[in-house]
């Protein structure tokens, strides 16, 4: 159950930052921060909930998916795909 909660939380946090990242120039400071701030949010939560290190690759995939879909959503809302 803890893994499911962390998965949903990690996806939502990264989705939000992906939407923000959609409006920034690639490789700018904001772009860099929008990618890495969720990491610093999720690591202490994972450690506090005592989740094994074996789940790190899984959470990387979930985080990447959230960022990617967030960027797509942000560009869609901005009208970049019209």
Rosetta constraint file for C-alpha pairs under 8 A:
AtomPair CA 1 CA 5 HARMONIC 6.36 0.50
AtomPair CA 2 CA 6 HARMONIC 6.13 0.50
AtomPair CA 2 CA 49 HARMONIC 7.68 0.50
AtomPair CA 3 CA 7 HARMONIC 5.94 0.50
AtomPair CA 3 CA 51 HARMONIC 7.74 0.50
AtomPair CA 4 CA 8 HARMONIC 6.25 0.50
AtomPair CA 5 CA 9 HARMONIC 6.12 0.50
AtomPair CA 6 CA 10 HARMONIC 5.85 0.50
AtomPair CA 6 CA 46 HARMONIC 7.55 0.50
AtomPair CA 7 CA 11 HARMONIC 6.10 0.50
AtomPair CA 7 CA 59 HARMONIC 6.98 0.50
AtomPair CA 7 CA 62 HARMONIC 6.87 0.50
AtomPair CA 8 CA 12 HARMONIC 6.14 0.50
AtomPair CA 9 CA 13 HARMONIC 6.09 0.50
AtomPair CA 10 CA 14 HARMONIC 6.09 0.50
AtomPair CA 10 CA 38 HARMONIC 7.89 0.50
AtomPair CA 10 CA 42 HARMONIC 6.78 0.50
AtomPair CA 10 CA 59 HARMONIC 7.34 0.50
AtomPair CA 10 CA 62 HARMONIC 6.86 0.50
AtomPair CA 10 CA 63 HARMONIC 6.09 0.50
AtomPair CA 10 CA 66 HARMONIC 7.74 0.50
AtomPair CA 11 CA 15 HARMONIC 5.88 0.50
AtomPair CA 11 CA 62 HARMONIC 5.86 0.50
AtomPair CA 11 CA 63 HARMONIC 5.74 0.50
AtomPair CA 11 CA 65 HARMONIC 7.27 0.50
AtomPair CA 11 CA 66 HARMONIC 4.79 0.50
AtomPair CA 11 CA 67 HARMONIC 7.96 0.50
AtomPair CA 12 CA 16 HARMONIC 6.17 0.50
AtomPair CA 12 CA 66 HARMONIC 6.71 0.50
AtomPair CA 13 CA 17 HARMONIC 6.42 0.50
AtomPair CA 13 CA 38 HARMONIC 6.47 0.50
AtomPair CA 13 CA 66 HARMONIC 7.65 0.50
AtomPair CA 14 CA 18 HARMONIC 5.90 0.50
AtomPair CA 14 CA 35 HARMONIC 7.95 0.50
AtomPair CA 14 CA 38 HARMONIC 6.21 0.50
AtomPair CA 14 CA 63 HARMONIC 5.64 0.50
AtomPair CA 14 CA 64 HARMONIC 7.61 0.50
AtomPair CA 14 CA 66 HARMONIC 4.83 0.50
AtomPair CA 14 CA 67 HARMONIC 5.02 0.50
AtomPair CA 14 CA 70 HARMONIC 7.34 0.50
AtomPair CA 15 CA 19 HARMONIC 6.26 0.50
AtomPair CA 15 CA 65 HARMONIC 7.98 0.50
AtomPair CA 15 CA 66 HARMONIC 4.27 0.50
AtomPair CA 15 CA 67 HARMONIC 5.04 0.50
AtomPair CA 15 CA 68 HARMONIC 7.55 0.50
AtomPair CA 15 CA 69 HARMONIC 6.48 0.50
AtomPair CA 15 CA 70 HARMONIC 4.31 0.50
AtomPair CA 15 CA 71 HARMONIC 7.69 0.50
AtomPair CA 16 CA 20 HARMONIC 6.51 0.50
AtomPair CA 16 CA 66 HARMONIC 7.98 0.50
AtomPair CA 16 CA 67 HARMONIC 7.73 0.50
AtomPair CA 16 CA 70 HARMONIC 6.29 0.50
AtomPair CA 17 CA 21 HARMONIC 6.02 0.50
AtomPair CA 17 CA 34 HARMONIC 5.43 0.50
AtomPair CA 17 CA 35 HARMONIC 7.06 0.50
AtomPair CA 17 CA 38 HARMONIC 7.52 0.50
AtomPair CA 17 CA 67 HARMONIC 6.68 0.50
AtomPair CA 17 CA 70 HARMONIC 7.10 0.50
AtomPair CA 18 CA 22 HARMONIC 6.26 0.50
AtomPair CA 18 CA 34 HARMONIC 7.10 0.50
AtomPair CA 18 CA 35 HARMONIC 7.59 0.50
AtomPair CA 18 CA 66 HARMONIC 6.91 0.50
AtomPair CA 18 CA 67 HARMONIC 4.24 0.50
AtomPair CA 18 CA 68 HARMONIC 6.48 0.50
AtomPair CA 18 CA 69 HARMONIC 7.16 0.50
AtomPair CA 18 CA 70 HARMONIC 4.14 0.50
AtomPair CA 18 CA 71 HARMONIC 4.68 0.50
AtomPair CA 18 CA 74 HARMONIC 7.41 0.50
AtomPair CA 19 CA 23 HARMONIC 7.63 0.50
AtomPair CA 19 CA 67 HARMONIC 7.60 0.50
AtomPair CA 19 CA 70 HARMONIC 4.47 0.50
AtomPair CA 19 CA 71 HARMONIC 4.93 0.50
AtomPair CA 19 CA 72 HARMONIC 7.61 0.50
AtomPair CA 19 CA 73 HARMONIC 6.42 0.50
AtomPair CA 19 CA 74 HARMONIC 4.45 0.50
AtomPair CA 19 CA 75 HARMONIC 7.73 0.50
AtomPair CA 20 CA 24 HARMONIC 7.45 0.50
AtomPair CA 20 CA 34 HARMONIC 7.15 0.50
AtomPair CA 20 CA 70 HARMONIC 7.96 0.50
AtomPair CA 20 CA 71 HARMONIC 7.59 0.50
AtomPair CA 20 CA 74 HARMONIC 7.10 0.50
AtomPair CA 21 CA 30 HARMONIC 7.54 0.50
AtomPair CA 21 CA 31 HARMONIC 5.71 0.50
AtomPair CA 21 CA 34 HARMONIC 5.96 0.50
AtomPair CA 21 CA 35 HARMONIC 7.78 0.50
AtomPair CA 21 CA 71 HARMONIC 6.40 0.50
AtomPair CA 21 CA 74 HARMONIC 7.99 0.50
AtomPair CA 22 CA 70 HARMONIC 7.62 0.50
AtomPair CA 22 CA 71 HARMONIC 4.74 0.50
AtomPair CA 22 CA 72 HARMONIC 7.47 0.50
AtomPair CA 22 CA 74 HARMONIC 5.37 0.50
AtomPair CA 22 CA 75 HARMONIC 5.82 0.50
AtomPair CA 23 CA 74 HARMONIC 7.43 0.50
AtomPair CA 23 CA 75 HARMONIC 7.51 0.50
AtomPair CA 24 CA 28 HARMONIC 7.35 0.50
AtomPair CA 24 CA 30 HARMONIC 6.76 0.50
AtomPair CA 24 CA 31 HARMONIC 5.94 0.50
AtomPair CA 25 CA 31 HARMONIC 6.72 0.50
AtomPair CA 26 CA 31 HARMONIC 6.07 0.50
AtomPair CA 27 CA 31 HARMONIC 5.79 0.50
AtomPair CA 27 CA 32 HARMONIC 6.26 0.50
AtomPair CA 28 CA 32 HARMONIC 6.24 0.50
AtomPair CA 29 CA 33 HARMONIC 6.16 0.50
AtomPair CA 30 CA 34 HARMONIC 5.99 0.50
AtomPair CA 31 CA 35 HARMONIC 6.46 0.50
AtomPair CA 32 CA 36 HARMONIC 6.34 0.50
AtomPair CA 33 CA 37 HARMONIC 5.60 0.50
AtomPair CA 34 CA 38 HARMONIC 7.37 0.50
AtomPair CA 35 CA 39 HARMONIC 7.78 0.50
AtomPair CA 35 CA 67 HARMONIC 7.67 0.50
AtomPair CA 36 CA 40 HARMONIC 6.85 0.50
AtomPair CA 37 CA 41 HARMONIC 6.43 0.50
AtomPair CA 38 CA 42 HARMONIC 6.03 0.50
AtomPair CA 39 CA 43 HARMONIC 6.01 0.50
AtomPair CA 40 CA 44 HARMONIC 7.09 0.50
AtomPair CA 41 CA 45 HARMONIC 7.00 0.50
AtomPair CA 42 CA 46 HARMONIC 6.08 0.50
AtomPair CA 43 CA 47 HARMONIC 6.16 0.50
AtomPair CA 44 CA 48 HARMONIC 5.90 0.50
AtomPair CA 45 CA 49 HARMONIC 6.12 0.50
AtomPair CA 46 CA 50 HARMONIC 6.24 0.50
AtomPair CA 46 CA 51 HARMONIC 5.61 0.50
AtomPair CA 47 CA 51 HARMONIC 6.23 0.50
AtomPair CA 51 CA 55 HARMONIC 7.29 0.50
AtomPair CA 52 CA 56 HARMONIC 7.90 0.50
AtomPair CA 55 CA 59 HARMONIC 6.29 0.50
AtomPair CA 56 CA 60 HARMONIC 6.18 0.50
AtomPair CA 57 CA 61 HARMONIC 6.38 0.50
AtomPair CA 58 CA 62 HARMONIC 6.35 0.50
AtomPair CA 59 CA 63 HARMONIC 5.93 0.50
AtomPair CA 60 CA 64 HARMONIC 6.05 0.50
AtomPair CA 61 CA 65 HARMONIC 6.10 0.50
AtomPair CA 62 CA 66 HARMONIC 6.19 0.50
AtomPair CA 63 CA 67 HARMONIC 6.18 0.50
AtomPair CA 64 CA 68 HARMONIC 6.04 0.50
AtomPair CA 65 CA 69 HARMONIC 6.04 0.50
AtomPair CA 66 CA 70 HARMONIC 5.85 0.50
AtomPair CA 67 CA 71 HARMONIC 6.16 0.50
AtomPair CA 68 CA 72 HARMONIC 6.36 0.50
AtomPair CA 69 CA 73 HARMONIC 6.06 0.50
AtomPair CA 70 CA 74 HARMONIC 5.97 0.50
AtomPair CA 71 CA 75 HARMONIC 6.08 0.50
AtomPair CA 72 CA 76 HARMONIC 6.07 0.50
AtomPair CA 73 CA 77 HARMONIC 6.10 0.50
AtomPair CA 74 CA 78 HARMONIC 6.07 0.50
AtomPair CA 75 CA 79 HARMONIC 6.13 0.50
AtomPair CA 75 CA 80 HARMONIC 5.22 0.50
AtomPair CA 75 CA 81 HARMONIC 6.83 0.50
AtomPair CA 76 CA 80 HARMONIC 5.80 0.50
AtomPair CA 76 CA 81 HARMONIC 5.62 0.50
AtomPair CA 76 CA 82 HARMONIC 7.58 0.50
